Structures are given as structure tokens and as C-alpha cells.
Amino acid sequence: MSYVEVPGAKVPIRMWADPASVEGGAMQQLQNVATLPWIKGLAVMPDVHYGKGATVGSVIAMQGAVCPAAVGVDIGCGMSAVKTSLTANDLPGDLSRLRSKIEQAIPVGRGLHRTEVDPGRLYQFPTSGWGDFWSRFDGVADAVKFRQERARLQMGTLGSGNHFVEFCIDSVGSVWLMLHSGSRNIGKELAEYHIGEAQKLPHNQGLVDRDLAVFVADTPQMAAYRHDLFWAQEYAKYNRAIMMALFQEVIRREFRKARVTFEPVISCHHNYVAEERYEGMDLLVTRKGAIRAGSGEFGIIPGSMGTGSYIVKGLGNAASFNSASHGAGRKMSRSAAKRRFSTRDLEEQTRGVECRKDSGVVDEIPGAYKPIEKVIEQQRDLVEVVAKLKQVICVKG
């Protein structure tokens, strides 16, 4: 489908979703964003749903301003995937051992590594810039600096919620490795600190929603936020890269006889800010629950823990600010999912997937998400499908 325009106060809202299907709270959030004085465009992806501050599945383009709550508290959250030389025929009948080995290599939930992961020991891991990355931590907000040791031990860990590590098979039988995570607790604390600072600023006092407080260009507050934002986005990228390297080590060990090789890793943020130029304007483009889909750029759009995911290639649609959805998108809240579904439902909906099937992950049940096939169909003018993946192992936080 092409987009539908909904009138907004300052800019039209371009929607790659049926406006009638968007929940009232999410639509109000979009209308609120469209009132911001600095806004130059607003695009809405088919996985749109209500979020804190700004709607998940929204792409907000502003000139000379950025809204930290519109980025979200998991700065730099995103996906990584890599195709392997393995095929479905190489897999054992029982995948429980492989799932266990993955869980041993990559701490989940609130877990930490016992000692900081040394990227130099990881196979073919690019370590250039590693020292500079950590030296720039000295410039982050003073309120968060004491978290450095924890941040180092969390580097290369999964987290919880909708974060996952998956072992997948595509439609022609090739095996892929895929994972979803972000900037862990350090990103959350940086985000919360700056959201609080933005809300105190005088120019934000008359906004329709205090969560839409912004930093504006050429101010010390904006400079401080940009430093911490871009550092946290880099942390998230390194975090995924280290986890993927640890994942690959597991696969090489467990399939030693197959001499596994890997294609280049695909990686993309879906909660982040980028400096981009559209219609002659230099803009700060915030993607909250959206990926960049520039012409020929690879992206990853996951479904849920029982339905599968898509590898896509961007079509470079400027109307969407070169963006696409970040996943299927929730159709019900976590609390609603827990009320609606049981562990028996979870077992049924994840049949054939080696994964947790206990009450702790019922809120991640496939039935709580929108149908991924429909979400893909609604953005055929944004991306083309390269591969469809189906997980056979899913490790949840």
C-alpha cells in the first residue's frame, strides 16, 4: 500500500497503516507530535502502537531540535542477523543442547558477564576504535558515570522483555543467526536523565504533552544530549556485535565438522536519531520502532517468537524518510497478554520452537503481536523481501 495522509497541526501525518485500526491513544500521540514547532515531517509505520512519550512505529523529522522521549529509553535498540553455511540438514533432532550452549555464552535478563569481554579474543572482531569508544564515556552525564563498571560487564548481554537470540532457517533451508537487543541499562539511565533535564527547560512548559520535551540546537543541553545519545547508540551496536561474535563461537564449536562460515552481518538500529537531509533541509530524524530503509540498504523486520522474521532491502522512499517498520508491533499490552493467554496457549503458539514456555514469557506470546505478513504487505513501497526466516530456537531474556 502507499501511505494515507491524516491532517496534523503543523505537518500531515503520513501513515502506512489503516488509520481506523490505530488505537486512540496512539493516534492522539501522533497528533501531539504534529503540534511541535520544530517538526518538518511525521511518518507512521504499519507496526504502529502506543508508547511512552511518542508512538512506537513513528519517524519524526525535526529541524534544530530532538525529543529524547521520542527516541525511547532503550537507545540504539536494534537487530543483527547473519547467514551461515549451515543448512537444515546439518541440525540434530534435539535442539535443547544448542539452546543451552547459547544461553551459557550470552547472559540474559539482568545477567552480566563475570569479567569484561575482551573483543580481541573474538574471531575476526574489528577492535579499531574500541579504546576511543570507552574514553568518550568520560564525557557522559555525571549522574551516570558511576555505572561504567556495570556497563562494561553488560556489554555483550541480551537483556529482557522482547529481546531475543534466534537460530533460524530460511525458505530454502539455509541457517541464519539473529538477535535483538540495545544499550542495556546504561542507555536507559542516560535516556531517563536527559528526559528529566529536557522537561525542566522553559521552552517546553507549554507543550501538550510534557513527554515531548525537546532540546534545541546551539544549547549546552543539546550538546550534552547529543554526546550521550550517539555514545549510547554506539554502545548498542557494539553490544549486538559482541553477542553475535559469541553466538558464532558457539555455532563453530557445536558444528565443528561442518567448518561453518558466515556471510557479512546485517545490523540496524530501530530506536535512534540520525542526521539526514531531505528537501534541502538538514534534519534530525528520530526512528522509534522503525529502521532506515534507504535504497539498497539491508534491514531486519522480526515477527514474534513463533512466527518468523524477514530480511529486507530498502527501496529509498523519501516520503517515509527512507524508513520501514521495526517488527510486527504489539496489538495488546503485556498486562493484557498475561490476562488473555496461558502457558498452554504459549506452548501451542510456539510449537516446533525450542524456547521457554513458562509464565515468565507469556507476555511475549505470538498472539500479542500483529500478523507479520500483513505488516510486510503494508510496506511494499518501502522494502522488498530478501528472505523469510523461521526460528527453530528462540532464547528470551
C-alpha positions, 0 to 999 in steps of 0.5 A, spaced: 500 500 500 502 507 499 501 511 505 494 515 507 495 522 509 491 524 516 491 532 517 496 534 523 497 541 526 503 543 523 505 537 518 500 531 515 501 525 518 503 520 513 501 513 515 502 506 512 497 503 516 489 503 516 488 509 520 481 506 523 485 500 526 490 505 530 488 505 537 486 512 540 491 513 544 496 512 539 493 516 534 492 522 539 500 521 540 501 522 533 497 528 533 501 531 539 507 530 535 504 534 529 503 540 534 511 541 535 514 547 532 520 544 530 517 538 526 518 538 518 515 531 517 511 525 521 511 518 518 507 512 521 509 505 520 504 499 519 507 496 526 504 502 529 502 502 537 502 506 543 508 508 547 511 512 552 512 519 550 511 518 542 508 512 538 512 506 537 512 505 529 513 513 528 519 517 524 519 524 526 523 529 522 525 535 526 529 541 524 534 544 530 531 540 535 530 532 538 525 529 543 529 524 547 522 521 549 521 520 542 527 516 541 525 511 547 529 509 553 532 503 550 537 507 545 540 504 539 535 498 540 536 494 534 537 487 530 543 483 527 542 477 523 547 473 519 547 467 514 551 461 515 553 455 511 549 451 515 543 448 512 537 444 515 540 438 514 546 439 518 541 440 525 540 434 530 533 432 532 534 435 539 535 442 539 535 443 547 543 442 547 544 448 542 539 452 546 543 451 552 550 452 549 547 459 547 544 461 553 551 459 557 555 464 552 550 470 552 547 472 559 540 474 559 535 478 563 539 482 568 545 477 567 552 480 566 558 477 564 563 475 570 569 479 567 569 484 561 569 481 554 575 482 551 573 483 543 580 481 541 579 474 543 573 474 538 574 471 531 575 476 526 572 482 531 574 489 528 577 492 535 579 499 531 576 504 535 574 500 541 579 504 546 576 511 543 569 508 544 570 507 552 574 514 553 568 518 550 564 515 556 568 520 560 564 525 557 557 522 559 552 525 564 555 525 571 549 522 574 551 516 570 558 515 570 558 511 576 555 505 572 561 504 567 563 498 571 556 495 570 556 497 563 562 494 561 560 487 564 553 488 560 556 489 554 555 483 550 548 481 554 541 480 551 537 483 556 529 482 557 522 483 555 522 482 547 529 481 546 531 475 543 537 470 540 534 466 534 537 460 530 533 460 524 532 457 517 530 460 511 525 458 505 530 454 502 533 451 508 539 455 509 541 457 517 541 464 519 543 467 526 539 473 529 538 477 535 535 483 538 537 487 543 540 495 545 544 499 550 542 495 556 541 499 562 546 504 561 542 507 555 536 507 559 539 511 565 542 516 560 535 516 556 531 517 563 536 523 565 536 527 559 528 526 559 528 529 566 533 535 564 529 536 557 522 537 561 525 542 566 527 547 560 522 553 559 521 552 552 517 546 553 512 548 559 507 549 554 507 543 550 501 538 550 504 533 552 510 534 557 513 527 554 515 531 548 520 535 551 525 537 546 532 540 546 534 545 541 540 546 537 546 551 539 544 549 547 549 546 552 543 541 553 543 539 546 550 538 546 550 534 552 544 530 549 547 529 543 554 526 546 550 521 550 545 519 545 550 517 539 555 514 545 549 510 547 547 508 540 554 506 539 554 502 545 548 498 542 551 496 536 557 494 539 553 490 544 549 486 538 556 485 535 559 482 541 553 477 542 553 475 535 561 474 535 559 469 541 553 466 538 558 464 532 563 461 537 558 457 539 555 455 532 563 453 530 564 449 536 557 445 536 558 444 528 565 443 528 565 438 522 561 442 518 567 448 518 561 453 518 562 460 515 558 466 515 556 471 510 557 479 512 552 481 518 546 485 517 545 490 523 540 496 524 538 500 529 530 501 530 530 506 536 535 512 534 536 519 531 540 520 525 542 526 521 539 526 514 537 531 509 531 531 505 528 537 501 534 541 502 533 541 509 538 538 514 534 534 519 534 530 525 530 524 524 528 520 530 526 512 528 522 509 534 520 502 532 522 503 525 529 502 521 532 506 515 530 503 509 534 507 504 535 504 497 539 498 497 540 498 504 539 491 508 534 491 514 531 486 519 523 486 520 522 480 526 515 477 527 514 474 534 517 468 537 513 463 533 512 466 527 518 468 523 522 474 521 524 477 514 530 480 511 529 486 507 532 491 502 530 498 502 527 501 496 529 509 498 522 512 499 523 519 501 516 520 503 517 515 509 524 518 510 527 512 507 524 508 513 520 501 514 517 498 520 521 495 526 517 488 527 510 486 527 508 491 533 504 489 539 496 489 538 495 488 546 499 490 552 503 485 556 498 486 562 493 484 557 497 478 554 498 475 561 490 476 562 488 473 555 493 467 554 496 461 558 502 457 558 498 452 554 496 457 549 504 459 549 506 452 548 501 451 542 503 458 539 510 456 539 510 449 537 516 446 533 520 452 537 525 450 542 524 456 547 521 457 554 514 456 555 513 458 562 509 464 565 515 468 565 514 469 557 507 469 556 507 476 555 511 475 549 506 470 546 505 470 538 498 472 539 500 479 542 503 481 536 500 483 529 500 478 523 507 479 520 505 478 513 500 483 513 505 488 516 510 486 510 504 487 505 503 494 508 510 496 506 511 494 499 513 501 497 518 501 502 522 494 502 522 488 498 523 481 501 530 478 501 528 472 505 523 469 510 526 466 516 523 461 521 526 460 528 527 453 530 530 456 537 528 462 540 532 464 547 528 470 551 531 474 556 
